[in-house]
Amino acid sequence: MRSSVFLGICLACIFTTLELSAQEDVKTLHASARKYMQETDYSNAALVLNKALSLEPGNADLQNDLLFTYYLARNYSKAIELGKQLIGKTTPDIRSFQLLGLSYRAIEETKEAEKLYKNGIKLFPSSGVLYNEYGEYLWSKEKFEAAVEQWEKGISSDPNYSGNYYNAAKHYYLTKDKIWALIYGEIFVNLESYSRRTPEIKELLLNGYKKYYTNMGSLTAPNPKNGFELAFSAALDKQAGSVSGGINAASLTKLRSRFILDWYQKEPVSYPFRLFDYHRQLLKEGYFEAYNQWLFGAAQNLPAFQQWTQANATNYEAFLQFQRGRVFKLPANQDYRWLQAK
């Protein structure tokens, strides 16, 4: 009796050891495959991912990385074949829809792409990723208003996904809209502070303020039914004197400091807004000038920005430490453009 119990324990230990060993092998193989992907060696990446999947066939991360590898290798037939399998699973995931959509778009399978995004959004109505991808697809078809509607829905349903702010800011900057490029652009750089897209949107923000104050008469007036737009525009207009000598990081710091003091003059504020709360926090901490230099300085004049950071090294470094030590998160129900447009 004791020997059979002992044998059972030994077998259980062996199976557990084998299982753990297999898991370690899968992790090692997965890391190796991703290294090959980074090196654009897609043949070896696919080889290693298939080996890992033979050990753990249901691993969604491995499956999606294999799909992504096929897409990157421009093997769209294999990518679409695998993608169809993955979205047909009982519990598909968002990334499978995203990658299959990219594969359809790569070969101009427009009907399939649109159908896919619509089905994906039905399954995942809170997915900022899918709204963003669908919006980009519509933009590529020159359906600009339909595209921005998807980005707005993405901002509303998933306020901390950065891609929708990026695309919406670029869209509104190209229109006669007065304020939303400024708002969405600044939210984007706080959500995605150090990506390759960040300098592009910082430059858009600087030019957006120039556009606002040099073309005030020709831009579209705020929506009279949107109280947030009216309040925001009125507060900006009130501070126009701050930039009468020119728009640069220093004058924008002055303008935006006065804006925040004015916005919070009466509390509770009519329109709570996380971005403005962050501005007020930076003012209280003594970092608002450094933040505005970080936001506008390099886009305006890189040598002048470098001189400023050298002359204010202690404060600027303290701001960067403060910025990196916190996560900028937006609450629900502060998407005032979409909420008040419905």
C-alpha positions as CSV (number, residue, x, y, z in Angstrom):
1,M,0.0,0.0,0.0
2,R,2.8,2.4,1.0
3,S,4.8,1.5,-2.1
4,S,1.8,2.3,-4.4
5,V,1.3,5.7,-2.7
6,F,5.0,6.4,-3.0
7,L,4.9,5.4,-6.7
8,G,1.9,7.7,-7.2
9,I,3.7,10.6,-5.6
10,C,6.8,10.0,-7.7
11,L,4.8,9.9,-10.9
12,A,3.0,13.1,-10.0
13,C,6.4,14.8,-9.3
14,I,7.7,13.6,-12.7
15,F,4.6,14.9,-14.6
16,T,4.8,18.2,-12.8
17,T,8.5,18.5,-13.6
18,L,7.9,17.6,-17.2
19,E,5.1,20.2,-17.4
20,L,7.2,22.9,-15.9
21,S,10.0,22.0,-18.2
22,A,7.7,22.3,-21.2
23,Q,6.5,25.7,-20.0
24,E,10.1,26.8,-19.7
25,D,10.8,25.5,-23.2
26,V,7.8,27.4,-24.6
27,K,9.0,30.7,-22.9
28,T,12.5,30.2,-24.2
29,L,11.2,29.5,-27.8
30,H,8.8,32.4,-27.6
31,A,11.6,34.8,-26.6
32,S,13.8,33.4,-29.4
33,A,11.0,33.9,-31.9
34,R,10.5,37.5,-30.9
35,K,14.2,38.2,-31.3
36,Y,14.0,36.8,-34.8
37,M,11.0,39.0,-35.5
38,Q,12.9,42.1,-34.3
39,E,15.8,41.1,-36.6
40,T,13.3,40.7,-39.5
41,D,14.2,37.1,-39.8
42,Y,10.6,36.0,-40.3
43,S,11.4,32.5,-41.6
44,N,13.2,31.5,-38.4
45,A,10.5,33.3,-36.3
46,A,7.8,31.2,-37.9
47,L,9.8,28.0,-37.5
48,V,10.4,28.6,-33.8
49,L,6.8,29.7,-33.1
50,N,5.4,26.6,-34.8
51,K,7.8,24.5,-32.6
52,A,6.5,26.3,-29.5
53,L,2.9,25.8,-30.6
54,S,3.5,22.0,-31.0
55,L,4.2,22.1,-27.2
56,E,1.4,24.4,-26.3
57,P,-1.2,24.5,-29.1
58,G,-3.7,26.7,-27.5
59,N,-1.4,29.6,-26.6
60,A,-3.0,32.8,-28.0
61,D,0.1,34.9,-27.7
62,L,2.1,32.4,-29.8
63,Q,-0.8,32.1,-32.3
64,N,-1.0,35.9,-32.7
65,D,2.7,36.3,-33.0
66,L,2.7,33.7,-35.7
67,L,-0.1,35.6,-37.5
68,F,1.9,38.8,-37.1
69,T,5.0,37.1,-38.4
70,Y,3.2,36.1,-41.6
71,Y,1.9,39.6,-42.0
72,L,5.3,41.2,-41.6
73,A,6.7,38.6,-44.0
74,R,4.0,39.7,-46.5
75,N,2.7,36.1,-46.6
76,Y,-0.8,37.4,-46.6
77,S,-2.5,34.1,-47.7
78,K,-1.1,32.3,-44.6
79,A,-1.8,35.3,-42.4
80,I,-5.5,35.3,-43.5
81,E,-5.8,31.6,-43.2
82,L,-4.5,31.6,-39.7
83,G,-6.4,34.8,-38.8
84,K,-9.8,33.2,-39.8
85,Q,-9.1,30.3,-37.6
86,L,-8.3,32.5,-34.6
87,I,-11.3,34.7,-34.9
88,G,-13.5,31.6,-35.3
89,K,-12.5,30.3,-31.9
90,T,-15.0,30.2,-29.1
91,T,-13.2,32.9,-27.3
92,P,-11.2,35.0,-29.9
93,D,-9.2,37.9,-28.8
94,I,-8.9,41.5,-30.0
95,R,-5.4,41.2,-31.4
96,S,-6.5,38.5,-33.8
97,F,-9.1,40.8,-35.3
98,Q,-6.6,43.6,-35.5
99,L,-3.9,41.5,-37.3
100,L,-6.4,39.9,-39.7
101,G,-7.8,43.4,-40.5
102,L,-4.3,44.6,-41.4
103,S,-3.8,41.5,-43.6
104,Y,-7.0,42.2,-45.5
105,R,-6.1,45.8,-45.9
106,A,-2.7,44.9,-47.3
107,I,-4.3,43.1,-50.2
108,E,-7.2,45.5,-50.6
109,E,-9.8,43.1,-49.5
110,T,-12.0,46.0,-48.5
111,K,-15.3,44.2,-48.1
112,E,-13.8,41.6,-45.9
113,A,-11.9,44.2,-43.8
114,E,-15.0,46.3,-43.2
115,K,-17.1,43.2,-42.3
116,L,-14.3,42.0,-39.9
117,Y,-14.1,45.4,-38.0
118,K,-17.8,45.6,-37.6
119,N,-18.0,42.1,-36.3
120,G,-15.0,42.7,-34.0
121,I,-16.6,45.8,-32.5
122,K,-19.8,43.9,-31.9
123,L,-17.9,41.4,-29.9
124,F,-15.6,43.9,-28.2
125,P,-17.6,47.2,-28.0
126,S,-15.1,48.7,-25.6
127,S,-12.0,48.1,-27.7
128,G,-10.2,51.3,-28.5
129,V,-7.8,49.3,-30.7
130,L,-10.6,48.1,-33.1
131,Y,-12.3,51.5,-33.3
132,N,-8.9,53.0,-34.2
133,E,-8.1,50.4,-36.8
134,Y,-11.6,50.7,-38.4
135,G,-11.2,54.5,-38.4
136,E,-7.8,54.2,-40.2
137,Y,-9.4,51.8,-42.7
138,L,-12.2,54.3,-43.4
139,W,-9.7,57.2,-43.6
140,S,-7.7,55.3,-46.3
141,K,-11.0,55.1,-48.3
142,E,-11.4,58.9,-47.9
143,K,-14.4,58.5,-45.7
144,F,-13.1,61.2,-43.3
145,E,-16.2,61.9,-41.2
146,A,-17.0,58.3,-40.8
147,A,-13.3,57.7,-39.7
148,V,-13.3,60.4,-37.1
149,E,-16.6,59.1,-35.8
150,Q,-14.9,55.7,-35.1
151,W,-12.0,57.5,-33.3
152,E,-14.5,59.5,-31.2
153,K,-16.3,56.2,-30.3
154,G,-12.9,54.7,-29.4
155,I,-12.1,57.7,-27.1
156,S,-15.4,57.4,-25.4
157,S,-15.3,53.6,-24.9
158,D,-11.6,53.2,-24.1
159,P,-10.3,56.6,-22.9
160,N,-6.8,55.4,-22.2
161,Y,-6.0,54.0,-25.6
162,S,-3.7,56.5,-27.2
163,G,-4.2,55.7,-30.9
164,N,-7.6,57.3,-31.3
165,Y,-6.4,60.6,-29.8
166,Y,-3.4,60.6,-32.2
167,N,-5.6,60.1,-35.3
168,A,-8.4,62.5,-34.1
169,A,-5.9,65.2,-33.3
170,K,-4.4,65.0,-36.8
171,H,-7.9,65.0,-38.4
172,Y,-9.1,68.1,-36.5
173,Y,-5.8,70.0,-37.1
174,L,-6.6,69.7,-40.9
175,T,-10.1,71.1,-40.4
176,K,-11.3,74.5,-39.3
177,D,-12.1,73.1,-35.8
178,K,-10.9,75.4,-33.1
179,I,-10.0,73.3,-30.1
180,W,-10.1,69.5,-30.5
181,A,-6.7,69.1,-32.1
182,L,-5.2,70.9,-29.1
183,I,-7.1,68.8,-26.5
184,Y,-6.6,65.4,-28.2
185,G,-3.0,66.1,-29.1
186,E,-2.0,67.0,-25.6
187,I,-3.8,64.0,-24.1
188,F,-2.0,61.8,-26.6
189,V,1.5,63.0,-25.6
190,N,0.6,62.3,-22.0
191,L,-0.5,58.8,-22.7
192,E,2.3,58.1,-25.1
193,S,5.1,60.4,-23.9
194,Y,8.2,58.9,-25.5
195,S,7.2,57.1,-28.7
196,R,8.3,57.9,-32.3
197,R,4.9,59.6,-32.8
198,T,5.3,62.0,-29.8
199,P,7.5,64.7,-31.5
200,E,5.1,64.8,-34.4
201,I,2.2,65.7,-32.1
202,K,4.2,68.1,-30.1
203,E,4.8,70.0,-33.3
204,L,1.1,69.8,-34.2
205,L,0.3,71.3,-30.8
206,L,2.6,74.3,-31.2
207,N,1.3,74.9,-34.7
208,G,-2.3,74.4,-33.4
209,Y,-1.9,77.3,-31.0
210,K,-0.5,79.4,-33.8
211,K,-3.4,78.4,-35.9
212,Y,-5.9,79.3,-33.1
213,Y,-4.6,82.8,-32.4
214,T,-3.7,83.8,-36.0
215,N,-6.9,82.5,-37.6
216,M,-9.5,83.1,-34.9
217,G,-12.0,84.7,-37.3
218,S,-11.9,82.0,-39.9
219,L,-12.1,78.9,-37.6
220,T,-15.4,77.3,-36.9
221,A,-17.2,78.7,-33.9
222,P,-17.7,76.3,-30.9
223,N,-20.9,74.2,-31.0
224,P,-23.5,76.3,-29.1
225,K,-24.9,73.1,-27.6
226,N,-21.5,72.0,-26.3
227,G,-20.9,73.8,-23.0
228,F,-17.3,72.4,-22.7
229,E,-16.3,73.8,-26.1
230,L,-17.8,77.2,-25.3
231,A,-16.1,77.4,-21.9
232,F,-12.7,76.2,-23.3
233,S,-12.8,78.7,-26.2
234,A,-13.9,81.6,-24.0
235,A,-11.0,80.9,-21.6
236,L,-8.5,80.8,-24.4
237,D,-9.8,83.9,-26.0
238,K,-9.6,85.7,-22.7
239,Q,-5.9,85.0,-22.5
240,A,-5.0,86.1,-26.1
241,G,-2.9,89.0,-24.8
242,S,-0.4,86.5,-23.3
243,V,0.8,85.6,-26.8
244,S,0.4,88.9,-28.5
245,G,4.2,89.2,-28.8
246,G,4.5,85.7,-30.4
247,I,3.7,82.1,-29.7
248,N,6.6,80.2,-28.1
249,A,7.2,77.9,-25.1
250,A,7.5,80.9,-22.7
251,S,4.4,82.7,-23.8
252,L,2.3,79.5,-23.9
253,T,3.4,78.8,-20.3
254,K,2.1,82.2,-19.3
255,L,-1.2,81.7,-21.3
256,R,-1.8,78.2,-20.1
257,S,-1.0,79.1,-16.4
258,R,-3.6,81.9,-16.5
259,F,-6.1,79.6,-18.3
260,I,-5.9,77.0,-15.5
261,L,-6.2,79.6,-12.7
262,D,-9.3,81.0,-14.6
263,W,-10.8,77.5,-15.1
264,Y,-10.6,76.6,-11.4
265,Q,-11.7,80.1,-10.2
266,K,-15.0,78.6,-9.1
267,E,-15.3,75.1,-7.7
268,P,-16.6,72.6,-8.3
269,V,-15.9,73.2,-12.0
270,S,-18.7,72.8,-14.5
271,Y,-16.6,70.3,-16.6
272,P,-14.2,68.2,-14.6
273,F,-11.3,67.3,-16.9
274,R,-8.3,65.1,-16.1
275,L,-5.9,67.0,-18.3
276,F,-6.6,70.3,-16.5
277,D,-6.3,68.6,-13.1
278,Y,-2.9,67.5,-14.2
279,H,-2.0,71.1,-15.2
280,R,-3.1,72.4,-11.8
281,Q,-1.0,69.7,-10.1
282,L,2.0,70.7,-12.1
283,L,1.5,74.3,-11.1
284,K,1.3,73.4,-7.5
285,E,4.4,71.2,-7.7
286,G,6.4,74.0,-9.5
287,Y,6.8,71.9,-12.7
288,F,4.4,73.6,-15.1
289,E,7.1,75.7,-16.9
290,A,9.3,72.6,-17.3
291,Y,6.3,70.7,-18.6
292,N,5.5,73.4,-21.2
293,Q,9.2,73.4,-22.2
294,W,9.0,69.6,-22.6
295,L,5.8,70.0,-24.7
296,F,6.7,72.9,-26.9
297,G,10.4,73.8,-26.5
298,A,12.0,71.4,-29.0
299,A,9.3,71.9,-31.6
300,Q,9.7,75.7,-31.4
301,N,13.5,76.0,-31.3
302,L,15.7,73.0,-30.4
303,P,18.9,75.0,-29.5
304,A,16.9,77.4,-27.3
305,F,15.2,74.4,-25.6
306,Q,18.6,72.8,-24.9
307,Q,19.9,76.1,-23.4
308,W,16.8,76.3,-21.2
309,T,17.2,72.7,-20.0
310,Q,20.9,73.3,-19.2
311,A,20.1,76.6,-17.3
312,N,17.3,74.8,-15.4
313,A,18.7,71.4,-15.1
314,T,17.6,70.6,-11.6
315,N,14.0,71.6,-12.1
316,Y,13.8,69.9,-15.5
317,E,15.2,66.7,-14.2
318,A,12.8,66.8,-11.2
319,F,9.9,67.2,-13.6
320,L,11.1,64.3,-15.7
321,Q,11.3,62.1,-12.6
322,F,7.9,63.3,-11.5
323,Q,6.4,62.5,-15.0
324,R,8.0,59.1,-15.2
325,G,6.8,58.2,-11.7
326,R,3.1,58.5,-12.4
327,V,0.6,57.1,-14.9
328,F,-1.6,59.5,-16.7
329,K,-5.1,57.9,-16.7
330,L,-8.4,59.4,-17.9
331,P,-11.7,58.5,-16.2
332,A,-14.8,57.7,-18.1
333,N,-17.4,60.3,-19.0
334,Q,-15.0,63.2,-19.8
335,D,-15.2,62.8,-23.6
336,Y,-17.1,66.0,-23.9
337,R,-17.1,66.2,-27.7
338,W,-18.7,62.8,-28.1
339,L,-21.0,63.0,-25.1
340,Q,-22.4,66.4,-26.0
341,A,-22.7,65.6,-29.8
342,K,-25.1,62.6,-29.2
